[in-house]
């Protein structure tokens, strides 16, 4: 491990986090929130100073940058980004507990959207601090590391290792021969979608400030809102439609947009994962719509029937489509209290939490690509039991999935299930009821935000014990970096030289 080189790059990252607080400071000037301005400038100063101090040990470091350094830098940078991102909340007095501030910051950067803010916070927190809260989503959406690869070309060959370590999904695609060019292309697409959605929301009646904050939450599939009631506070069908469309865009593989910009317009429809992604959304929306019309089974005794159904097809379709897309893309916005929906709808939403978006998207979860690969692997194994001599290749979009990728998918799925089970047991040990313990881990590990019961759509994570908040913060970064880049930091041999 080249510690000095990692320290130097960490220093640059911390300084950059400080500089990225300046747009929020500009909003503080605009809204005349001078106490918040002082807090933001102080936080930026501390971040830049810490960054400078971290660069000192690495001034003459050997330029050897390999997979181990990339993994260490990715994991540590997200942990430090959340720590320095918490400073504006603390310095502005939004939170008095550092753990609450860290939880909120980690939730922002990992695009989770879980919050410890109650309704009172939305009324008392300065708008510039709320902008910083939403801006952390936008920064974390495409990945802080990818951003710095785009603007720091001196990373050189190490940039490819960083991109592979940070990119979500089982098969990050190289779009350009140089990884810096790839990151630049991705951010141009990201910027373009940001401008398009902001304008669309303003046409729907939102202010520029609200439109920008909700765009950050949508394209990053994060879910932070400027309103305590989330998107439901606007009660606008037009707003719902715009956000649904861009949630689907954010949950799709960004490599497909690059292909379409290059003239390959059919790339979207030829992609196996995207077809499954859209099909799952459509089928689940239809099923939940039917369920919300009151069509379900009955249980005579031993359970309380749910009453939250809708009287018209249009109303049921509107709320069903929004929540299905918000949950599966791991955005986490809400327009209704889905925790009061029929049991079947809630169970289906819980399943969709684990499915997640597409590989190469800003979404979390297991990813549709892995689900499809696992299903095809299972089918091939099932067929092999009665046709032992048959050899069937597992394919995605016409490409054969080699054994290495298959083994990685297996390993990821096994680690994922073990962490989810162990995490749920740990949260129950802290005294949380079954539904709350289970869905708090599911919502944070899959970077969704709201769960069910005490952490449901209209609730928050404020009542979670401090130890639980720290553990769920770990779940957030594990989910965002898809386990491996963080779990390797817990292996002692990873830190040894050589």
C-alpha angles and dihedrals in degrees: 000000000000096000096176093054092047089050091053094051091045087055091055091049093050092048090049091052088055093051091048089063090068096084087058089050088054089056089050089057091047093051091040091238097151097167089054089046090056090048093050094047091047091050091048090050093051091048093050092046091050089048092052092050092050092053093055097077091049101050093108098025120147109259093234108134118172140155094286093053090046093053092047093047094048095049096043094043093057091047092049093042090058091047095053091037088060093060097083090055091051098041092047091051094241090130128021093190112075090208091059090050091048091048091052092046094047089048089054099047094043089048091235100132097208109142141192090201116116123202090272091062092059090057098045106033114099113252092235090058090048087052090053088050091055094039090060086063093055092048093048095042100079090023130267090238093054089051092055092046087056094052102028106061092170088082084080116169090359088068091075091054090050093049092051092047094051104033113103120235138044098277117032107197124224107227098179133028090246117055092216089060090049091054090047092052091049092052093048088056089045091051092047093052090046092056093044095051094043091054092045093052092048089053086054090058104268121135117247090253095051093041091052094047093049091046089055090052094046103046092043089047086232110126106213110147134188088230128072090224091050117219089338088074090074094052089201124144090200092055090048092052094048093049092046091053094049093043087059089048091051092047092054126086109273090211087071091060090054090052091050092050087054090058098264095124095165093057091094094056095040092056110101095206094051092050091052090044093055093040092054091049092049097045095045092047090053093048094047090047090055091046092050089055087067098261105141143107125274134232114208099208145351096055138059114245117231119240103190102112132132129242100217135048092232094054093046091048092049096054096036094053093047095049096042091052093042093051100041094046085046091235095129100204114146136205095175140028096261089177086077094050123110116291094252094054092049091048091050091050089051090054091048089054088069096044095059129169133311126296109265092029129110089249128107133215129085089306128239092254092061092045091053093046092049091049092050091046090051092049092049090051091047091051090047090062092069099024102042094167095053118103113201121182119219108234137188120190089344095308123115113239105226124222093257093059091044092053090048090052090049092049093047093050093048094048090045095054093044093051092046092050094045092044093051090051090049093051090049088052087061088061101262118145119252099262094043094047093046099045096040088063093041092050095048098038090051092042094238106126112213122062129173136286112005091007095042131134095284095036134068142211097260093109094053110109117254092252089051092052091053091049092048089049087057089049090054095055091041089055094044093051093037098244103280100076091054102033092056087063087066093057110094094210090058090072097048119106119254 
